[in-house]
Amino acid sequence: MRRSQLFSLPDTFALALDTARAPASSPDATDPGLKTSTGTGDAIAVAFSGGLDSSALLHLALAYARMHDLALFAFHVHHGISPNADAWAAHCRASCAALGVTFDERRVSLSKPKSGVEAAARKLRYAALGDMCRIHAVRLLLTAHHLDDQAETVLLQLLRGSGSAGLSGMEAANSAPDLLGNPDLVMARPLLPVTRGALEDYVVANDVHYCDDESNLDPRYARNALRLQVMPALAQAFPGFQERFARSAAHAQSAQRMLTELAAQDLAGCLSADTSGDLDNATVDVAKLRTMSLDRVQNLLRHWFGTRGLRMPSTAWLAEMVTQLIEARHDAQLLVTHPDCHIRRHRDRLYITPKLGELAGLRDPDDEGIFVKYACQFRWQGEASIDFPDYGGTLYFDAGAEQGFDAAWLRQQALQIDFRKGGERLKPAANRPTRSLKYHYQACNVPAWERTRLPIVSLSAGAGTALLFAAGIGMDCRHLTADHAARIGLRWQSDPV
């Protein structure tokens, strides 16, 4: 017999919730797929829509909370989509009052979502649930997903052509800080081993009242189409298919955990030595990627994107990116555009860089010879810093710097800030030759895409346009002073992106 048949529904629920509440180090937390916290406190909350599933969940959670002396909350999200939404909220409020359960609700508003109504509503719903958990100091949120939901999820992912991550379905418990906006919150699904039929029997036997959501009967939504048309046919031809789908999902979860472990090891081995301690700015050594199989490279890159919070690309996009970034000639400066960022290659390293907006100070190459864009003229009057938003940052004037210009002399100069036009030269030290900025940028390993956004500071045209400072390189030594007390060093800080 299946384990779910050996226990009553309250027993199955209690066992699942005990596991979700157990600290990660507890020997009772034996499921390797279960992501628990170090303890979920003395309060639990139910995501309560008022439907059959969440009504059964609330009824079960109330009995559990009383037995374990836990505070119980019910959180409702009013989407405003259905004309019955007000009635559902009123039903939830009244039900909780009758049961003595603390109730809270949030109203959210959908505004022409690009990703579809279902996806947009889901994001808003979970963000609202996470906010209510934070306000009420709840660290364990229960949702009413059950075995039939798991089967639907696996089948939907299969129809979308998903890999092992998608086919893993839903976990018994997990944290979702991006979705819930709360890194300390655990979301558990204690009804995941239970069929919808068992929940229907439970609400009838215990006289649990609930609302019917008319949108669940609309086959235009993919999940409803599966529930109304495909699942009944599967149940007739393959009785008990839900348990077998769940078992396949568990196998996929195990495979995905191993892939994630391998990807983490591979990524650690491929990070460039000078960036391996900073995952947010780490670069990947392309030479090491070339020693791996294509499958292993793609697994590593998916993991890398995940660590940076980027959306997962399609298989076709990833394969094309690997071809461009890895197989191109060694000195090629390549750019692949991801919806969330840019993937670049420089000196056989892969970089993830943000998509940057245009700066007013930049020149459009197409305007050359047609429009003239002049540098920004300014004078230094003793400020510690001057903001230059058109150039994307702040110019700092550091008093008492190790190297710098004479403060009195600098005050007298008419200065200008601009982006380089080409041909500029700088002498960084007395014992070093004057070289082009391009040479210095290459020597300093400044990637080409960063060079175009690094400004230079010069004496203005009337003073001979002598270059004083180039961001990313440093100051020209020919105007530096030996007087330590009077030194002012220039330093550029780009605005955060």
C-alpha positions as CSV (number, residue, x, y, z in Angstrom):
1,M,0.0,0.0,0.0
2,R,1.1,3.6,-0.6
3,R,2.2,5.5,2.4
4,S,-0.6,8.1,1.9
5,Q,-3.1,5.3,2.3
6,L,-1.7,4.2,5.7
7,F,-2.6,7.4,7.4
8,S,-5.8,9.5,7.8
9,L,-5.8,12.9,6.1
10,P,-5.1,14.7,9.4
11,D,-2.2,12.3,10.1
12,T,-0.7,12.9,6.7
13,F,-1.0,16.6,7.1
14,A,0.5,16.6,10.6
15,L,3.5,14.5,9.4
16,A,4.2,16.8,6.5
17,L,3.9,19.9,8.7
18,D,6.1,18.4,11.4
19,T,8.8,17.9,8.7
20,A,8.4,21.5,7.4
21,R,8.7,22.9,10.9
22,A,11.8,20.8,11.8
23,P,15.1,22.7,11.9
24,A,17.4,21.8,8.9
25,S,19.8,20.0,11.3
26,S,17.1,17.9,12.8
27,P,17.4,14.1,12.2
28,D,13.7,14.2,11.5
29,A,14.2,16.4,8.4
30,T,15.1,13.4,6.3
31,D,13.9,14.5,2.9
32,P,16.9,15.8,1.0
33,G,14.6,17.8,-1.2
34,L,13.1,19.7,1.7
35,K,14.5,23.2,2.2
36,T,13.8,24.2,5.8
37,S,15.0,27.0,7.9
38,T,16.7,26.7,11.2
39,G,13.3,26.7,12.8
40,T,10.0,28.4,11.8
41,G,8.9,29.9,15.1
42,D,5.7,29.6,17.0
43,A,3.3,30.9,14.3
44,I,2.0,29.6,11.0
45,A,-0.1,31.2,8.3
46,V,-2.4,29.8,5.7
47,A,-2.8,31.3,2.2
48,F,-6.6,31.4,2.3
49,S,-8.5,32.0,-0.9
50,G,-11.8,30.6,0.5
51,G,-11.9,27.8,-2.1
52,L,-12.2,24.1,-1.3
53,D,-8.5,23.4,-1.1
54,S,-7.5,26.3,1.2
55,S,-10.6,25.8,3.3
56,A,-9.6,22.3,4.0
57,L,-6.1,23.4,4.7
58,L,-7.3,26.1,7.2
59,H,-9.5,23.5,9.0
60,L,-6.5,21.1,9.3
61,A,-4.1,23.8,10.3
62,L,-6.4,25.0,13.1
63,A,-6.5,21.6,14.7
64,Y,-2.7,21.3,14.4
65,A,-2.1,24.8,15.8
66,R,-4.3,24.0,18.8
67,M,-2.5,20.7,19.5
68,H,0.9,22.4,19.3
69,D,0.0,25.7,20.9
70,L,0.9,27.7,17.7
71,A,-0.5,31.1,16.6
72,L,-2.5,30.7,13.4
73,F,-3.1,33.4,10.8
74,A,-5.1,33.3,7.6
75,F,-4.0,35.7,4.8
76,H,-6.3,36.5,1.9
77,V,-5.4,38.3,-1.3
78,H,-8.2,40.2,-3.1
79,H,-7.2,40.4,-6.8
80,G,-10.3,42.3,-7.9
81,I,-10.5,40.2,-11.1
82,S,-13.8,38.4,-10.4
83,P,-17.1,40.2,-9.7
84,N,-17.4,37.8,-6.8
85,A,-14.0,38.9,-5.2
86,D,-15.7,41.0,-2.5
87,A,-18.0,38.2,-1.6
88,W,-15.0,35.8,-1.3
89,A,-13.1,38.2,0.9
90,A,-16.2,38.6,3.1
91,H,-16.6,34.8,3.4
92,C,-13.0,34.4,4.4
93,R,-13.3,37.1,7.0
94,A,-16.4,35.6,8.4
95,S,-15.0,32.1,8.4
96,C,-11.9,33.1,10.3
97,A,-14.0,35.1,12.8
98,A,-16.1,32.0,13.5
99,L,-13.0,29.8,13.9
100,G,-11.2,32.3,16.0
101,V,-8.3,32.6,13.5
102,T,-6.5,35.9,13.0
103,F,-7.3,37.2,9.6
104,D,-5.6,39.7,7.3
105,E,-6.1,40.6,3.7
106,R,-4.5,42.7,0.9
107,R,-6.0,44.1,-2.2
108,V,-3.8,44.1,-5.3
109,S,-4.4,45.6,-8.7
110,L,-3.4,44.2,-12.1
111,S,-2.3,46.7,-14.7
112,K,-2.2,45.3,-18.3
113,P,0.3,42.5,-17.6
114,K,2.7,41.5,-20.4
115,S,3.2,38.0,-19.0
116,G,-0.5,37.1,-18.8
117,V,-3.2,37.5,-16.2
118,E,-2.3,34.2,-14.4
119,A,1.4,34.9,-14.1
120,A,0.9,38.6,-13.1
121,A,-1.7,37.7,-10.4
122,R,0.6,35.0,-9.1
123,K,3.5,37.5,-8.6
124,L,1.2,40.0,-6.9
125,R,-0.4,37.3,-4.7
126,Y,2.8,35.9,-3.4
127,A,4.3,39.4,-2.8
128,A,1.3,40.3,-0.7
129,L,1.4,37.0,1.2
130,G,5.1,37.6,1.9
131,D,4.4,41.1,3.1
132,M,1.7,39.9,5.5
133,C,4.0,37.3,6.9
134,R,6.6,39.9,7.5
135,I,4.2,42.2,9.3
136,H,2.8,39.4,11.5
137,A,6.3,37.9,12.2
138,V,5.3,34.6,10.5
139,R,8.1,32.4,9.1
140,L,6.1,29.4,7.8
141,L,3.4,30.0,5.1
142,L,1.2,27.0,4.1
143,T,-0.3,26.7,0.7
144,A,-3.0,24.2,-0.4
145,H,-1.3,22.6,-3.3
146,H,-2.2,18.9,-3.5
147,L,-1.3,15.8,-5.5
148,D,-3.5,16.7,-8.4
149,D,-1.8,20.1,-8.6
150,Q,1.6,18.4,-8.7
151,A,0.5,16.2,-11.6
152,E,-0.9,19.2,-13.5
153,T,2.4,21.1,-12.9
154,V,4.5,18.2,-14.2
155,L,2.3,17.7,-17.3
156,L,2.3,21.4,-18.0
157,Q,6.1,21.6,-17.8
158,L,6.3,18.5,-20.0
159,L,4.1,20.1,-22.6
160,R,6.4,23.2,-22.5
161,G,9.5,21.1,-23.2
162,S,11.0,21.8,-19.8
163,G,14.1,20.1,-18.5
164,S,14.7,18.4,-15.1
165,A,14.2,21.7,-13.2
166,G,10.7,22.2,-14.6
167,L,9.8,18.5,-14.4
168,S,10.7,18.5,-10.7
169,G,7.3,20.1,-10.0
170,M,6.7,21.6,-6.6
171,E,8.8,20.9,-3.5
172,A,7.3,20.0,-0.2
173,A,8.8,23.2,1.2
174,N,11.1,25.9,-0.1
175,S,12.1,29.5,0.3
176,A,11.4,31.9,-2.5
177,P,12.9,35.3,-1.4
178,D,12.4,36.9,-4.9
179,L,8.8,35.8,-5.1
180,L,7.8,36.4,-1.4
181,G,10.1,39.3,-0.7
182,N,11.2,37.6,2.5
183,P,14.4,35.6,2.8
184,D,13.4,34.1,6.2
185,L,10.0,32.8,5.0
186,V,9.5,29.1,4.3
187,M,6.6,28.1,2.1
188,A,5.3,24.6,2.8
189,R,2.8,22.4,0.9
190,P,1.6,19.9,3.5
191,L,-1.2,18.6,1.3
192,L,1.1,17.6,-1.6
193,P,0.7,13.9,-0.8
194,V,-3.1,14.2,-0.8
195,T,-5.5,13.9,-3.8
196,R,-8.2,16.5,-4.5
197,G,-10.7,13.7,-4.1
198,A,-9.6,13.1,-0.5
199,L,-10.0,16.9,0.2
200,E,-13.5,16.8,-1.2
201,D,-14.4,13.9,1.1
202,Y,-12.8,15.8,4.0
203,V,-14.8,19.0,3.6
204,V,-18.0,17.1,3.3
205,A,-17.3,14.9,6.3
206,N,-16.4,18.0,8.4
207,D,-19.1,20.4,7.1
208,V,-16.4,22.9,5.8
209,H,-18.0,25.7,3.8
210,Y,-16.1,27.1,0.8
211,C,-16.5,29.3,-2.3
212,D,-16.4,28.2,-5.9
213,D,-14.2,30.3,-8.2
214,E,-15.9,30.5,-11.6
215,S,-12.6,31.0,-13.4
216,N,-11.6,27.4,-12.6
217,L,-14.2,26.4,-15.2
218,D,-12.7,28.5,-18.0
219,P,-10.7,26.2,-20.4
220,R,-8.9,29.1,-21.9
221,Y,-6.4,28.8,-19.1
222,A,-3.9,26.0,-19.7
223,R,-4.1,24.5,-16.2
224,N,-7.9,24.5,-16.4
225,A,-7.9,22.8,-19.8
226,L,-5.7,20.0,-18.3
227,R,-7.9,19.7,-15.2
228,L,-11.2,19.7,-17.0
229,Q,-10.4,17.7,-20.2
230,V,-7.1,15.8,-19.9
231,M,-6.9,14.7,-16.3
232,P,-10.3,12.9,-16.3
233,A,-9.2,11.0,-19.4
234,L,-5.9,10.0,-17.7
235,A,-7.7,9.0,-14.6
236,Q,-10.0,6.7,-16.6
237,A,-7.2,5.1,-18.6
238,F,-4.5,5.2,-15.9
239,P,-6.0,5.1,-12.4
240,G,-3.6,6.6,-9.8
241,F,-1.5,8.4,-12.4
242,Q,-1.1,11.3,-10.0
243,E,1.1,9.3,-7.6
244,R,3.2,8.1,-10.5
245,F,3.6,11.6,-11.8
246,A,4.7,12.7,-8.3
247,R,7.2,9.9,-8.2
248,S,8.6,11.0,-11.5
249,A,8.8,14.5,-10.2
250,A,10.7,13.3,-7.1
251,H,13.2,11.5,-9.5
252,A,13.6,14.8,-11.4
253,Q,14.2,16.7,-8.2
254,S,17.0,14.2,-7.3
255,A,18.6,14.5,-10.8
256,Q,18.3,18.3,-10.6
257,R,20.0,18.4,-7.2
258,M,23.0,16.4,-8.7
259,L,23.1,18.7,-11.7
260,T,23.1,21.8,-9.4
261,E,25.9,20.3,-7.3
262,L,28.0,19.6,-10.4
263,A,27.3,23.0,-11.8
264,A,28.4,24.7,-8.5
265,Q,31.7,22.7,-8.6
266,D,32.3,23.4,-12.2
267,L,31.6,27.2,-11.8
268,A,34.0,27.4,-8.8
269,G,36.6,25.7,-11.0
270,C,36.1,28.1,-13.9
271,L,35.9,31.4,-12.1
272,S,38.9,33.6,-12.9
273,A,41.3,33.6,-9.9
274,D,41.1,37.4,-9.4
275,T,37.3,37.4,-9.2
276,S,36.5,34.1,-7.6
277,G,35.8,35.7,-4.2
278,D,33.2,38.1,-5.6
279,L,30.4,36.1,-7.2
280,D,28.4,39.2,-8.2
281,N,31.3,40.4,-10.3
282,A,33.0,37.1,-11.1
283,T,34.1,36.2,-14.6
284,V,34.4,32.8,-16.2
285,D,37.5,31.4,-17.9
286,V,36.5,30.5,-21.4
287,A,39.6,28.3,-21.8
288,K,38.3,26.0,-19.0
289,L,34.9,25.9,-20.6
290,R,36.4,24.6,-23.8
291,T,37.6,21.4,-22.0
292,M,34.0,20.5,-21.0
293,S,31.2,18.9,-22.9
294,L,28.5,21.1,-24.3
295,D,25.9,19.7,-21.9
296,R,28.2,20.5,-19.0
297,V,28.9,24.0,-20.2
298,Q,25.2,24.7,-20.5
299,N,24.5,23.3,-17.1
300,L,27.2,25.6,-15.6
301,L,25.9,28.7,-17.4
302,R,22.3,28.0,-16.3
303,H,23.6,27.8,-12.7
304,W,25.7,31.0,-13.1
305,F,22.7,32.8,-14.4
306,G,20.7,31.5,-11.4
307,T,23.2,32.8,-8.9
308,R,22.9,36.2,-10.5
309,G,19.1,36.2,-10.4
310,L,18.7,36.1,-14.2
311,R,15.8,34.5,-16.0
312,M,16.6,31.1,-17.5
313,P,17.2,31.3,-21.3
314,S,15.8,28.8,-23.8
315,T,17.9,25.9,-24.9
316,A,18.2,27.3,-28.4
317,W,19.4,30.7,-27.1
318,L,21.9,29.1,-24.7
319,A,23.3,26.9,-27.5
320,E,23.7,29.9,-29.8
321,M,25.4,31.9,-27.0
322,V,27.9,29.1,-26.3
323,T,28.7,28.9,-30.0
324,Q,29.3,32.7,-30.3
325,L,31.2,33.2,-27.0
326,I,33.3,30.1,-26.9
327,E,34.0,29.2,-30.6
328,A,34.9,32.7,-31.9
329,R,38.5,33.7,-32.3
330,H,40.5,34.5,-29.2
331,D,40.6,38.3,-29.7
332,A,37.0,38.9,-30.6
333,Q,35.0,41.3,-28.5
334,L,31.6,39.5,-28.5
335,L,28.3,40.6,-27.1
336,V,25.2,38.4,-26.6
337,T,22.0,40.1,-25.4
338,H,20.0,38.5,-22.6
339,P,16.6,39.9,-21.6
340,D,18.1,41.0,-18.3
341,C,21.7,41.8,-19.1
342,H,24.5,41.5,-21.6
343,I,26.9,38.5,-21.8
344,R,30.3,39.7,-23.1
345,R,33.7,38.1,-23.7
346,H,37.0,40.0,-23.1
347,R,40.4,38.4,-23.1
348,D,38.9,34.9,-23.0
349,R,36.7,35.6,-20.0
350,L,32.9,35.8,-19.9
351,Y,31.3,38.8,-18.1
352,I,27.7,39.4,-17.1
353,T,27.2,43.1,-17.4
354,P,24.0,45.2,-16.9
355,K,22.1,46.9,-19.7
356,L,23.1,50.5,-19.3
357,G,21.1,53.5,-20.4
358,E,22.4,56.2,-22.7
359,L,24.4,59.0,-21.1
360,A,23.7,62.6,-22.3
361,G,27.5,63.2,-22.6
362,L,28.0,60.3,-25.1
363,R,28.5,61.1,-28.8
364,D,26.5,59.3,-31.4
365,P,29.0,58.1,-34.2
366,D,26.2,58.7,-36.7
367,D,26.2,62.4,-35.8
368,E,29.9,62.9,-36.5
369,G,30.4,65.8,-38.9
370,I,26.8,66.9,-38.5
371,F,26.3,67.8,-34.9
372,V,29.0,69.1,-32.5
373,K,28.8,68.0,-28.9
374,Y,31.0,70.1,-26.6
375,A,32.6,69.1,-23.4
376,C,31.2,70.2,-20.0
377,Q,33.1,73.3,-18.7
378,F,33.5,73.7,-15.0
379,R,35.7,75.1,-12.2
380,W,36.8,73.5,-9.0
381,Q,36.0,75.7,-6.0
382,G,37.1,73.5,-3.2
383,E,34.3,70.9,-3.3
384,A,34.9,67.4,-2.1
385,S,33.1,66.1,-5.1
386,I,31.0,67.2,-8.1
387,D,28.2,65.1,-9.7
388,F,28.2,64.8,-13.4
389,P,25.0,62.9,-14.3
390,D,25.4,63.4,-18.0
391,Y,28.7,61.4,-17.7
392,G,27.3,58.8,-15.3
393,G,29.1,59.4,-12.1
394,T,30.9,61.7,-9.6
395,L,34.3,63.3,-9.7
396,Y,36.0,63.3,-6.3
397,F,38.7,65.7,-5.2
398,D,40.7,63.9,-2.5
399,A,42.7,66.2,-0.2
400,G,46.1,64.9,0.9
401,A,46.2,62.2,-1.7
402,E,49.4,60.2,-2.3
403,Q,49.6,62.0,-5.7
404,G,47.8,65.0,-6.8
405,F,47.6,68.5,-8.2
406,D,48.4,71.7,-6.3
407,A,45.1,72.9,-4.8
408,A,45.7,76.6,-5.4
409,W,46.8,75.9,-9.0
410,L,43.7,73.7,-9.6
411,R,41.3,76.4,-8.4
412,Q,42.7,78.8,-11.0
413,Q,42.1,76.4,-14.0
414,A,39.2,76.3,-16.4
415,L,38.4,72.6,-16.6
416,Q,36.3,70.4,-18.8
417,I,35.0,66.9,-18.5
418,D,34.2,64.8,-21.6
419,F,34.4,61.3,-23.1
420,R,37.4,60.6,-25.1
421,K,37.3,61.2,-28.8
422,G,40.5,59.3,-29.8
423,G,44.1,60.3,-29.9
424,E,44.4,61.4,-26.3
425,R,47.7,60.6,-24.6
426,L,48.7,60.4,-20.9
427,K,51.9,60.1,-19.0
428,P,51.1,58.2,-15.7
429,A,54.6,58.5,-14.1
430,A,57.9,60.3,-14.6
431,N,59.7,57.0,-15.4
432,R,57.0,55.9,-17.9
433,P,56.5,57.0,-21.5
434,T,53.5,59.0,-22.7
435,R,51.0,56.6,-24.3
436,S,47.6,56.6,-25.9
437,L,44.6,56.1,-23.6
438,K,43.8,52.9,-25.6
439,Y,47.2,51.5,-24.7
440,H,46.7,52.4,-21.0
441,Y,43.2,50.8,-20.9
442,Q,44.6,47.6,-22.4
443,A,47.4,47.6,-19.9
444,C,44.9,48.1,-17.0
445,N,42.7,45.4,-18.5
446,V,39.7,47.7,-18.8
447,P,37.1,46.0,-21.1
448,A,36.2,47.9,-24.3
449,W,32.6,48.4,-23.3
450,E,33.7,50.2,-20.0
451,R,36.1,52.5,-21.8
452,T,33.4,54.3,-23.7
453,R,31.7,55.3,-20.4
454,L,34.9,56.5,-18.6
455,P,35.3,60.3,-18.8
456,I,38.5,62.4,-19.0
457,V,39.2,65.7,-17.3
458,S,41.3,68.3,-19.1
459,L,42.3,71.9,-19.0
460,S,39.7,73.7,-21.2
461,A,40.4,74.8,-24.7
462,G,41.7,78.2,-23.8
463,A,44.3,76.6,-21.5
464,G,45.7,74.2,-24.1
465,T,43.4,71.2,-23.5
466,A,46.1,69.4,-21.6
467,L,44.8,66.1,-20.2
468,L,44.8,65.9,-16.4
469,F,43.0,62.7,-15.6
470,A,41.4,59.7,-17.3
471,A,39.0,57.6,-15.3
472,G,40.1,54.0,-15.1
473,I,43.8,55.0,-15.6
474,G,44.7,57.9,-13.3
475,M,46.3,61.4,-13.4
476,D,48.9,62.8,-15.8
477,C,52.2,63.2,-13.9
478,R,53.2,66.4,-15.7
479,H,50.9,68.5,-13.6
480,L,51.4,66.8,-10.3
481,T,52.8,68.7,-7.3
482,A,55.4,67.5,-4.8
483,D,53.8,69.4,-1.9
484,H,52.0,66.8,0.1
485,A,49.9,69.2,2.1
486,A,48.5,70.9,-0.9
487,R,47.8,67.8,-3.0
488,I,44.3,67.2,-4.5
489,G,43.9,63.8,-6.2
490,L,41.2,63.2,-8.7
491,R,39.0,60.0,-8.5
492,W,36.0,59.0,-10.5
493,Q,33.1,56.9,-9.2
494,S,30.5,55.6,-11.7
495,D,26.9,55.7,-10.5
496,P,25.5,52.3,-9.4
497,V,23.3,50.5,-12.0
